[in-house]
Amino acid sequence: MKVRDFTQYDYDTVCRWWEGHSWPAIPECALSDTGFIIDGMCAVWVYSTNSCFSLVEWVIGNPEADKRKLGPALDLLLDHAVEFAKQDGSILIQTTTKHSGLIRRYKNHGFVEGDSGMTILNLVEKT
């Protein structure tokens, strides 16, 4: 398995993955320019800020991927995203999820659980 940079040509693929999980596809214009993908397995985006803070978001796995291979792929992908954020100067890396499996996986990668039961509010302008 190899992590590579996400390109615009991968967008249709990850849209199918989101739809396969019955999740709405994230608009392409909302995705960070810094995305990573493991072909056929999973993808993630890193959002850098103008401070020492980054977000690792929109983790998505291929719902048709072999589950025995998907776990190690997600671990590799998260390691890559975290290392990228650190190399970019971040000393605080945050994510949001309510998925218990992802929470455990993030904790295995050194994340510490903060607030829980939060409501995320989105303002989406119609285009």
GUTIZA-391874 format. One record per atom (N, C-alpha, C): atom name; residue in three letters; x, y, z. Coordinates in pm, whole numbers. Layout:
! residues N
<at:CA; aa:Ala; u:X; v:Y; w:Z>
...
END
This chain:
! residues 127
<at:N; aa:Met; u:84; v:-118; w:0>
<at:CA; aa:Met; u:0; v:0; w:0>
<at:C; aa:Met; u:88; v:124; w:0>
<at:N; aa:Lys; u:43; v:222; w:-75>
<at:CA; aa:Lys; u:120; v:345; w:-85>
<at:C; aa:Lys; u:26; v:464; w:-75>
<at:N; aa:Val; u:65; v:560; w:8>
<at:CA; aa:Val; u:-8; v:686; w:20>
<at:C; aa:Val; u:40; v:779; w:-91>
<at:N; aa:Arg; u:-53; v:844; w:-156>
<at:CA; aa:Arg; u:-17; v:944; w:-256>
<at:C; aa:Arg; u:-106; v:1066; w:-239>
<at:N; aa:Asp; u:-68; v:1174; w:-304>
<at:CA; aa:Asp; u:-149; v:1295; w:-298>
<at:C; aa:Asp; u:-282; v:1272; w:-370>
<at:N; aa:Phe; u:-387; v:1325; w:-312>
<at:CA; aa:Phe; u:-520; v:1323; w:-373>
<at:C; aa:Phe; u:-519; v:1423; w:-488>
<at:N; aa:Thr; u:-580; v:1386; w:-601>
<at:CA; aa:Thr; u:-592; v:1477; w:-715>
<at:C; aa:Thr; u:-739; v:1493; w:-751>
<at:N; aa:Gln; u:-767; v:1590; w:-833>
<at:CA; aa:Gln; u:-905; v:1613; w:-876>
<at:C; aa:Gln; u:-964; v:1491; w:-947>
<at:N; aa:Tyr; u:-879; v:1407; w:-1002>
<at:CA; aa:Tyr; u:-928; v:1288; w:-1073>
<at:C; aa:Tyr; u:-978; v:1181; w:-976>
<at:N; aa:Asp; u:-947; v:1194; w:-848>
<at:CA; aa:Asp; u:-992; v:1099; w:-746>
<at:C; aa:Asp; u:-1129; v:1136; w:-689>
<at:N; aa:Tyr; u:-1177; v:1254; w:-719>
<at:CA; aa:Tyr; u:-1298; v:1303; w:-654>
<at:C; aa:Tyr; u:-1419; v:1212; w:-679>
<at:N; aa:Asp; u:-1441; v:1170; w:-802>
<at:CA; aa:Asp; u:-1556; v:1083; w:-830>
<at:C; aa:Asp; u:-1548; v:953; w:-750>
<at:N; aa:Thr; u:-1428; v:902; w:-731>
<at:CA; aa:Thr; u:-1410; v:778; w:-654>
<at:C; aa:Thr; u:-1453; v:798; w:-510>
<at:N; aa:Val; u:-1405; v:905; w:-446>
<at:CA; aa:Val; u:-1440; v:924; w:-305>
<at:C; aa:Val; u:-1588; v:961; w:-290>
<at:N; aa:Cys; u:-1647; v:1024; w:-390>
<at:CA; aa:Cys; u:-1791; v:1049; w:-386>
<at:C; aa:Cys; u:-1868; v:918; w:-381>
<at:N; aa:Arg; u:-1825; v:820; w:-458>
<at:CA; aa:Arg; u:-1889; v:687; w:-454>
<at:C; aa:Arg; u:-1871; v:623; w:-316>
<at:N; aa:Trp; u:-1753; v:644; w:-255>
<at:CA; aa:Trp; u:-1730; v:589; w:-120>
<at:C; aa:Trp; u:-1824; v:653; w:-20>
<at:N; aa:Trp; u:-1837; v:787; w:-24>
<at:CA; aa:Trp; u:-1929; v:855; w:67>
<at:C; aa:Trp; u:-2071; v:805; w:46>
<at:N; aa:Glu; u:-2113; v:797; w:-79>
<at:CA; aa:Glu; u:-2248; v:749; w:-110>
<at:C; aa:Glu; u:-2266; v:606; w:-64>
<at:N; aa:Gly; u:-2161; v:523; w:-74>
<at:CA; aa:Gly; u:-2168; v:384; w:-28>
<at:C; aa:Gly; u:-2188; v:372; w:122>
<at:N; aa:His; u:-2153; v:477; w:195>
<at:CA; aa:His; u:-2175; v:481; w:341>
<at:C; aa:His; u:-2304; v:557; w:374>
<at:N; aa:Ser; u:-2379; v:594; w:272>
<at:CA; aa:Ser; u:-2502; v:675; w:287>
<at:C; aa:Ser; u:-2473; v:811; w:349>
<at:N; aa:Trp; u:-2358; v:867; w:314>
<at:CA; aa:Trp; u:-2319; v:1001; w:359>
<at:C; aa:Trp; u:-2324; v:1093; w:238>
<at:N; aa:Pro; u:-2356; v:1219; w:261>
<at:CA; aa:Pro; u:-2349; v:1313; w:147>
<at:C; aa:Pro; u:-2204; v:1337; w:107>
<at:N; aa:Ala; u:-2183; v:1352; w:-20>
<at:CA; aa:Ala; u:-2048; v:1382; w:-69>
<at:C; aa:Ala; u:-2010; v:1523; w:-28>
<at:N; aa:Ile; u:-1886; v:1539; w:13>
<at:CA; aa:Ile; u:-1835; v:1671; w:47>
<at:C; aa:Ile; u:-1810; v:1746; w:-83>
<at:N; aa:Pro; u:-1859; v:1869; w:-96>
<at:CA; aa:Pro; u:-1833; v:1943; w:-220>
<at:C; aa:Pro; u:-1682; v:1956; w:-244>
<at:N; aa:Glu; u:-1643; v:1939; w:-367>
<at:CA; aa:Glu; u:-1501; v:1941; w:-401>
<at:C; aa:Glu; u:-1434; v:2071; w:-356>
<at:N; aa:Cys; u:-1508; v:2181; w:-365>
<at:CA; aa:Cys; u:-1450; v:2310; w:-327>
<at:C; aa:Cys; u:-1430; v:2321; w:-176>
<at:N; aa:Ala; u:-1485; v:2229; w:-98>
<at:CA; aa:Ala; u:-1469; v:2231; w:48>
<at:C; aa:Ala; u:-1351; v:2144; w:92>
<at:N; aa:Leu; u:-1294; v:2068; w:1>
<at:CA; aa:Leu; u:-1181; v:1982; w:36>
<at:C; aa:Leu; u:-1051; v:2062; w:31>
<at:N; aa:Ser; u:-967; v:2038; w:129>
<at:CA; aa:Ser; u:-837; v:2102; w:134>
<at:C; aa:Ser; u:-755; v:2062; w:11>
<at:N; aa:Asp; u:-663; v:2149; w:-27>
<at:CA; aa:Asp; u:-568; v:2114; w:-134>
<at:C; aa:Asp; u:-474; v:2004; w:-89>
<at:N; aa:Thr; u:-470; v:1979; w:42>
<at:CA; aa:Thr; u:-382; v:1877; w:97>
<at:C; aa:Thr; u:-463; v:1755; w:134>
<at:N; aa:Gly; u:-477; v:1665; w:40>
<at:CA; aa:Gly; u:-547; v:1540; w:62>
<at:C; aa:Gly; u:-456; v:1424; w:26>
<at:N; aa:Phe; u:-483; v:1310; w:88>
<at:CA; aa:Phe; u:-404; v:1190; w:63>
<at:C; aa:Phe; u:-498; v:1073; w:40>
<at:N; aa:Ile; u:-455; v:979; w:-41>
<at:CA; aa:Ile; u:-537; v:864; w:-75>
<at:C; aa:Ile; u:-450; v:740; w:-86>
<at:N; aa:Ile; u:-507; v:629; w:-50>
<at:CA; aa:Ile; u:-449; v:498; w:-81>
<at:C; aa:Ile; u:-546; v:436; w:-179>
<at:N; aa:Asp; u:-501; v:413; w:-300>
<at:CA; aa:Asp; u:-589; v:367; w:-407>
<at:C; aa:Asp; u:-672; v:247; w:-365>
<at:N; aa:Gly; u:-803; v:259; w:-389>
<at:CA; aa:Gly; u:-896; v:151; w:-361>
<at:C; aa:Gly; u:-930; v:132; w:-215>
<at:N; aa:Met; u:-869; v:213; w:-125>
<at:CA; aa:Met; u:-887; v:188; w:18>
<at:C; aa:Met; u:-947; v:305; w:95>
<at:N; aa:Cys; u:-879; v:420; w:99>
<at:CA; aa:Cys; u:-922; v:527; w:188>
<at:C; aa:Cys; u:-857; v:660; w:150>
<at:N; aa:Ala; u:-913; v:769; w:206>
<at:CA; aa:Ala; u:-862; v:903; w:180>
<at:C; aa:Ala; u:-882; v:990; w:304>
<at:N; aa:Val; u:-806; v:1100; w:311>
<at:CA; aa:Val; u:-814; v:1195; w:422>
<at:C; aa:Val; u:-763; v:1331; w:373>
<at:N; aa:Trp; u:-805; v:1438; w:443>
<at:CA; aa:Trp; u:-759; v:1573; w:410>
<at:C; aa:Trp; u:-703; v:1640; w:534>
<at:N; aa:Val; u:-598; v:1720; w:513>
<at:CA; aa:Val; u:-537; v:1798; w:620>
<at:C; aa:Val; u:-562; v:1945; w:589>
<at:N; aa:Tyr; u:-617; v:2015; w:687>
<at:CA; aa:Tyr; u:-643; v:2158; w:675>
<at:C; aa:Tyr; u:-544; v:2232; w:763>
<at:N; aa:Ser; u:-453; v:2304; w:701>
<at:CA; aa:Ser; u:-357; v:2386; w:774>
<at:C; aa:Ser; u:-420; v:2521; w:803>
<at:N; aa:Thr; u:-378; v:2582; w:912>
<at:CA; aa:Thr; u:-427; v:2716; w:946>
<at:C; aa:Thr; u:-310; v:2812; w:947>
<at:N; aa:Asn; u:-337; v:2936; w:983>
<at:CA; aa:Asn; u:-230; v:3035; w:989>
<at:C; aa:Asn; u:-165; v:3037; w:1129>
<at:N; aa:Ser; u:-179; v:2926; w:1200>
<at:CA; aa:Ser; u:-117; v:2912; w:1331>
<at:C; aa:Ser; u:-56; v:2771; w:1340>
<at:N; aa:Cys; u:-29; v:2726; w:1460>
<at:CA; aa:Cys; u:33; v:2594; w:1477>
<at:C; aa:Cys; u:-72; v:2485; w:1492>
<at:N; aa:Phe; u:-185; v:2501; w:1426>
<at:CA; aa:Phe; u:-303; v:2416; w:1442>
<at:C; aa:Phe; u:-347; v:2362; w:1306>
<at:N; aa:Ser; u:-374; v:2233; w:1299>
<at:CA; aa:Ser; u:-426; v:2171; w:1177>
<at:C; aa:Ser; u:-547; v:2085; w:1210>
<at:N; aa:Leu; u:-625; v:2061; w:1110>
<at:CA; aa:Leu; u:-738; v:1968; w:1119>
<at:C; aa:Leu; u:-713; v:1851; w:1026>
<at:N; aa:Val; u:-743; v:1733; w:1072>
<at:CA; aa:Val; u:-741; v:1612; w:988>
<at:C; aa:Val; u:-887; v:1571; w:977>
<at:N; aa:Glu; u:-942; v:1577; w:857>
<at:CA; aa:Glu; u:-1086; v:1559; w:842>
<at:C; aa:Glu; u:-1124; v:1475; w:720>
<at:N; aa:Trp; u:-1251; v:1442; w:717>
<at:CA; aa:Trp; u:-1318; v:1373; w:607>
<at:C; aa:Trp; u:-1255; v:1237; w:578>
<at:N; aa:Val; u:-1209; v:1167; w:679>
<at:CA; aa:Val; u:-1157; v:1032; w:657>
<at:C; aa:Val; u:-1268; v:948; w:594>
<at:N; aa:Ile; u:-1236; v:882; w:487>
<at:CA; aa:Ile; u:-1334; v:796; w:419>
<at:C; aa:Ile; u:-1268; v:669; w:374>
<at:N; aa:Gly; u:-1335; v:558; w:399>
<at:CA; aa:Gly; u:-1288; v:429; w:352>
<at:C; aa:Gly; u:-1378; v:376; w:243>
<at:N; aa:Asn; u:-1322; v:301; w:154>
<at:CA; aa:Asn; u:-1399; v:237; w:49>
<at:C; aa:Asn; u:-1488; v:130; w:113>
<at:N; aa:Pro; u:-1621; v:144; w:104>
<at:CA; aa:Pro; u:-1709; v:47; w:169>
<at:C; aa:Pro; u:-1698; v:-94; w:110>
<at:N; aa:Glu; u:-1638; v:-106; w:-6>
<at:CA; aa:Glu; u:-1622; v:-237; w:-69>
<at:C; aa:Glu; u:-1483; v:-296; w:-48>
<at:N; aa:Ala; u:-1397; v:-224; w:23>
<at:CA; aa:Ala; u:-1260; v:-273; w:45>
<at:C; aa:Ala; u:-1260; v:-390; w:142>
<at:N; aa:Asp; u:-1162; v:-476; w:128>
<at:CA; aa:Asp; u:-1141; v:-588; w:220>
<at:C; aa:Asp; u:-1114; v:-530; w:359>
<at:N; aa:Lys; u:-1200; v:-560; w:455>
<at:CA; aa:Lys; u:-1189; v:-502; w:590>
<at:C; aa:Lys; u:-1056; v:-537; w:657>
<at:N; aa:Arg; u:-999; v:-651; w:624>
<at:CA; aa:Arg; u:-870; v:-690; w:683>
<at:C; aa:Arg; u:-757; v:-601; w:631>
<at:N; aa:Lys; u:-774; v:-544; w:513>
<at:CA; aa:Lys; u:-673; v:-454; w:455>
<at:C; aa:Lys; u:-705; v:-308; w:485>
<at:N; aa:Leu; u:-834; v:-278; w:506>
<at:CA; aa:Leu; u:-873; v:-139; w:527>
<at:C; aa:Leu; u:-818; v:-83; w:658>
<at:N; aa:Gly; u:-820; v:-161; w:765>
<at:CA; aa:Gly; u:-766; v:-114; w:893>
<at:C; aa:Gly; u:-620; v:-71; w:883>
<at:N; aa:Pro; u:-532; v:-158; w:832>
<at:CA; aa:Pro; u:-392; v:-116; w:815>
<at:C; aa:Pro; u:-376; v:3; w:719>
<at:N; aa:Ala; u:-462; v:11; w:617>
<at:CA; aa:Ala; u:-455; v:125; w:525>
<at:C; aa:Ala; u:-492; v:255; w:597>
<at:N; aa:Leu; u:-596; v:251; w:680>
<at:CA; aa:Leu; u:-634; v:369; w:756>
<at:C; aa:Leu; u:-522; v:411; w:851>
<at:N; aa:Asp; u:-457; v:314; w:914>
<at:CA; aa:Asp; u:-345; v:346; w:1003>
<at:C; aa:Asp; u:-232; v:414; w:927>
<at:N; aa:Leu; u:-198; v:361; w:812>
<at:CA; aa:Leu; u:-92; v:419; w:730>
<at:C; aa:Leu; u:-130; v:561; w:687>
<at:N; aa:Leu; u:-254; v:578; w:645>
<at:CA; aa:Leu; u:-302; v:708; w:599>
<at:C; aa:Leu; u:-300; v:810; w:713>
<at:N; aa:Leu; u:-347; v:772; w:831>
<at:CA; aa:Leu; u:-347; v:866; w:944>
<at:C; aa:Leu; u:-205; v:901; w:986>
<at:N; aa:Asp; u:-115; v:802; w:988>
<at:CA; aa:Asp; u:26; v:831; w:1018>
<at:C; aa:Asp; u:80; v:935; w:922>
<at:N; aa:His; u:48; v:918; w:794>
<at:CA; aa:His; u:97; v:1009; w:691>
<at:C; aa:His; u:40; v:1150; w:711>
<at:N; aa:Ala; u:-90; v:1160; w:738>
<at:CA; aa:Ala; u:-155; v:1289; w:756>
<at:C; aa:Ala; u:-99; v:1361; w:878>
<at:N; aa:Val; u:-81; v:1289; w:989>
<at:CA; aa:Val; u:-27; v:1348; w:1111>
<at:C; aa:Val; u:117; v:1394; w:1088>
<at:N; aa:Glu; u:196; v:1311; w:1023>
<at:CA; aa:Glu; u:335; v:1349; w:997>
<at:C; aa:Glu; u:341; v:1472; w:906>
<at:N; aa:Phe; u:254; v:1478; w:807>
<at:CA; aa:Phe; u:249; v:1595; w:719>
<at:C; aa:Phe; u:219; v:1720; w:802>
<at:N; aa:Ala; u:117; v:1713; w:889>
<at:CA; aa:Ala; u:79; v:1828; w:970>
<at:C; aa:Ala; u:193; v:1872; w:1061>
<at:N; aa:Lys; u:263; v:1776; w:1120>
<at:CA; aa:Lys; u:377; v:1811; w:1206>
<at:C; aa:Lys; u:488; v:1877; w:1125>
<at:N; aa:Gln; u:518; v:1823; w:1009>
<at:CA; aa:Gln; u:623; v:1882; w:924>
<at:C; aa:Gln; u:583; v:2022; w:877>
<at:N; aa:Asp; u:452; v:2045; w:870>
<at:CA; aa:Asp; u:400; v:2176; w:829>
<at:C; aa:Asp; u:401; v:2276; w:945>
<at:N; aa:Gly; u:443; v:2232; w:1064>
<at:CA; aa:Gly; u:455; v:2321; w:1178>
<at:C; aa:Gly; u:347; v:2309; w:1283>
<at:N; aa:Ser; u:256; v:2216; w:1268>
<at:CA; aa:Ser; u:148; v:2202; w:1366>
<at:C; aa:Ser; u:196; v:2130; w:1492>
<at:N; aa:Ile; u:155; v:2184; w:1604>
<at:CA; aa:Ile; u:178; v:2115; w:1731>
<at:C; aa:Ile; u:44; v:2072; w:1793>
<at:N; aa:Leu; u:-65; v:2118; w:1733>
<at:CA; aa:Leu; u:-200; v:2077; w:1772>
<at:C; aa:Leu; u:-271; v:2030; w:1646>
<at:N; aa:Ile; u:-318; v:1907; w:1651>
<at:CA; aa:Ile; u:-390; v:1849; w:1537>
<at:C; aa:Ile; u:-523; v:1800; w:1591>
<at:N; aa:Gln; u:-631; v:1842; w:1529>
<at:CA; aa:Gln; u:-764; v:1811; w:1578>
<at:C; aa:Gln; u:-846; v:1742; w:1470>
<at:N; aa:Thr; u:-942; v:1662; w:1513>
<at:CA; aa:Thr; u:-1039; v:1603; w:1423>
<at:C; aa:Thr; u:-1172; v:1596; w:1495>
<at:N; aa:Thr; u:-1277; v:1573; w:1420>
<at:CA; aa:Thr; u:-1409; v:1553; w:1479>
<at:C; aa:Thr; u:-1466; v:1424; w:1423>
<at:N; aa:Thr; u:-1524; v:1344; w:1510>
<at:CA; aa:Thr; u:-1592; v:1223; w:1466>
<at:C; aa:Thr; u:-1679; v:1172; w:1579>
<at:N; aa:Lys; u:-1784; v:1101; w:1543>
<at:CA; aa:Lys; u:-1864; v:1032; w:1644>
<at:C; aa:Lys; u:-1857; v:881; w:1621>
<at:N; aa:His; u:-1783; v:841; w:1520>
<at:CA; aa:His; u:-1768; v:700; w:1485>
<at:C; aa:His; u:-1675; v:633; w:1585>
<at:N; aa:Ser; u:-1727; v:539; w:1663>
<at:CA; aa:Ser; u:-1648; v:479; w:1772>
<at:C; aa:Ser; u:-1522; v:410; w:1721>
<at:N; aa:Gly; u:-1530; v:347; w:1606>
<at:CA; aa:Gly; u:-1412; v:282; w:1550>
<at:C; aa:Gly; u:-1303; v:382; w:1515>
<at:N; aa:Leu; u:-1343; v:497; w:1458>
<at:CA; aa:Leu; u:-1245; v:600; w:1427>
<at:C; aa:Leu; u:-1190; v:665; w:1553>
<at:N; aa:Ile; u:-1274; v:681; w:1655>
<at:CA; aa:Ile; u:-1225; v:736; w:1781>
<at:C; aa:Ile; u:-1114; v:648; w:1836>
<at:N; aa:Arg; u:-1138; v:517; w:1839>
<at:CA; aa:Arg; u:-1034; v:424; w:1887>
<at:C; aa:Arg; u:-909; v:432; w:1801>
<at:N; aa:Arg; u:-927; v:439; w:1672>
<at:CA; aa:Arg; u:-812; v:445; w:1581>
<at:C; aa:Arg; u:-732; v:572; w:1604>
<at:N; aa:Tyr; u:-801; v:685; w:1617>
<at:CA; aa:Tyr; u:-731; v:811; w:1644>
<at:C; aa:Tyr; u:-655; v:805; w:1776>
<at:N; aa:Lys; u:-717; v:749; w:1877>
<at:CA; aa:Lys; u:-649; v:735; w:2007>
<at:C; aa:Lys; u:-523; v:651; w:1993>
<at:N; aa:Asn; u:-529; v:548; w:1910>
<at:CA; aa:Asn; u:-411; v:464; w:1885>
<at:C; aa:Asn; u:-300; v:542; w:1815>
<at:N; aa:His; u:-335; v:655; w:1757>
<at:CA; aa:His; u:-237; v:740; w:1688>
<at:C; aa:His; u:-199; v:861; w:1773>
<at:N; aa:Gly; u:-229; v:856; w:1902>
<at:CA; aa:Gly; u:-186; v:959; w:1993>
<at:C; aa:Gly; u:-286; v:1071; w:2020>
<at:N; aa:Phe; u:-401; v:1068; w:1956>
<at:CA; aa:Phe; u:-502; v:1171; w:1982>
<at:C; aa:Phe; u:-563; v:1148; w:2120>
<at:N; aa:Val; u:-601; v:1257; w:2185>
<at:CA; aa:Val; u:-664; v:1253; w:2316>
<at:C; aa:Val; u:-806; v:1306; w:2302>
<at:N; aa:Glu; u:-901; v:1233; w:2358>
<at:CA; aa:Glu; u:-1040; v:1274; w:2345>
<at:C; aa:Glu; u:-1066; v:1401; w:2425>
<at:N; aa:Gly; u:-1132; v:1496; w:2361>
<at:CA; aa:Gly; u:-1167; v:1622; w:2426>
<at:C; aa:Gly; u:-1317; v:1625; w:2451>
<at:N; aa:Asp; u:-1381; v:1733; w:2407>
<at:CA; aa:Asp; u:-1525; v:1746; w:2425>
<at:C; aa:Asp; u:-1599; v:1633; w:2355>
<at:N; aa:Ser; u:-1712; v:1596; w:2411>
<at:CA; aa:Ser; u:-1798; v:1497; w:2345>
<at:C; aa:Ser; u:-1940; v:1551; w:2346>
<at:N; aa:Gly; u:-2024; v:1490; w:2265>
<at:CA; aa:Gly; u:-2162; v:1533; w:2259>
<at:C; aa:Gly; u:-2180; v:1671; w:2197>
<at:N; aa:Met; u:-2084; v:1712; w:2117>
<at:CA; aa:Met; u:-2092; v:1844; w:2055>
<at:C; aa:Met; u:-2187; v:1840; w:1935>
<at:N; aa:Thr; u:-2245; v:1952; w:1908>
<at:CA; aa:Thr; u:-2326; v:1968; w:1789>
<at:C; aa:Thr; u:-2246; v:2052; w:1690>
<at:N; aa:Ile; u:-2226; v:2000; w:1573>
<at:CA; aa:Ile; u:-2156; v:2073; w:1469>
<at:C; aa:Ile; u:-2262; v:2139; w:1382>
<at:N; aa:Leu; u:-2252; v:2268; w:1365>
<at:CA; aa:Leu; u:-2346; v:2343; w:1283>
<at:C; aa:Leu; u:-2278; v:2384; w:1154>
<at:N; aa:Asn; u:-2343; v:2359; w:1043>
<at:CA; aa:Asn; u:-2288; v:2394; w:913>
<at:C; aa:Asn; u:-2377; v:2497; w:847>
<at:N; aa:Leu; u:-2317; v:2595; w:787>
<at:CA; aa:Leu; u:-2388; v:2691; w:704>
<at:C; aa:Leu; u:-2349; v:2661; w:560>
<at:N; aa:Val; u:-2444; v:2615; w:482>
<at:CA; aa:Val; u:-2417; v:2579; w:344>
<at:C; aa:Val; u:-2497; v:2671; w:255>
<at:N; aa:Glu; u:-2426; v:2747; w:174>
<at:CA; aa:Glu; u:-2494; v:2836; w:82>
<at:C; aa:Glu; u:-2533; v:2760; w:-43>
<at:N; aa:Lys; u:-2652; v:2782; w:-88>
<at:CA; aa:Lys; u:-2701; v:2720; w:-211>
<at:C; aa:Lys; u:-2632; v:2786; w:-329>
<at:N; aa:Thr; u:-2589; v:2702; w:-425>
<at:CA; aa:Thr; u:-2525; v:2758; w:-544>
<at:C; aa:Thr; u:-2610; v:2735; w:-665>
END
